[in-house]
Amino acid sequence: MNNRSRLVGKVTSNKMTKTVVVEVFNVKRHPLYGKVVRSSARYKAHDEKNECHVGDVVEIVESQPLSKEKRWVVERIITQSVATLPVEA
């Protein structure tokens, strides 16, 4: 097993070729005051087959730098958004 970081987030943009923007949410309790602090971070991730669509929940894994801002690769699609599910006739 490798030591690469893995994150789970939601695809917010897929307008670039072979690249998606994944927003990862983090919920943490403040150590002194106890308030729940929510934060989010956006990562550009490589999507080799252009399979991801906006709203999909994906797992991304850390990789070597692929471009100026891309350091993550889409490992798998956990759940597809409702708009991208295939329609049954």
N, C-alpha and C positions, 0 to 999 in steps of 0.2 A: 504494500500500500504506500502511496506517495504522500508527501507532506504538504501538498498544495492546498491552499485555502479554497473552500467551497462556500458559496452564498446562494440563497434562494430569493428571487425577486420577481417583479412583474414587468413585462415588456411595455415600455411607454412610447417607443418610436421604432419603426422599421423602414424608414425612408431612404436609408443608405444601402448601397449594394454590399451584401454579405456582412452587414454590421447592424446590431440592434442596441438600443439603449435600455438598460435594465435598472429599475429603481428598487433599491433594497431598503426596507424599513427596519429600524432598530428601536426597541423599547427598553429603557433602562430606568431603574429607580435611583434618584439622587441619594448619595451616601449620607448626607447630613440631614436634609430636610424631608426625605422620603417621598417627594413628589415624583410622579411618573413622567419621564422626559422622553418624548418621541423625536426621532431624527430619521432622516433619509439620506441616501447617497445614490448618485446615478453613475453607472458604469457602462462604458462602451464595450460590447462583447462581440466576438467573431461568430457569425452564423454561416457556416460553409455552404449549406444547401438552401439558404433562404426559406427555412421552414417556419420561423417564428412570426407571429402576428401580434398586433397590439392587444394587450389584455391577457396574453398567455403567461402562466407562471412557469418559470424556468429555473434550472440549477446551472450556475456558472462556476467555472473552475479557473484558478489562476494559471497563467502561462507566461512564456517569455514575451517580451514586447513585440507586437505585430505591426504597430505603427506608432505615431506620436502619442496617441491617447488610448490605444487598445492594448490591454494586458489581460483580458479575460476571454474565455471560450465557452460557448453554450454547450454544456454537457448533455442535457436532456430537457425535454419539455415535460413538466409535471402535469399540468392541466392546460387544455386549450380553452380559449375564450369562446363564448357562445356563438359569436359572429363567425368564427372560423371553422366550426364543426361541419362535417359534410352533411348535406341535405339528403335524406332518404326519400325516394320517390314512392 
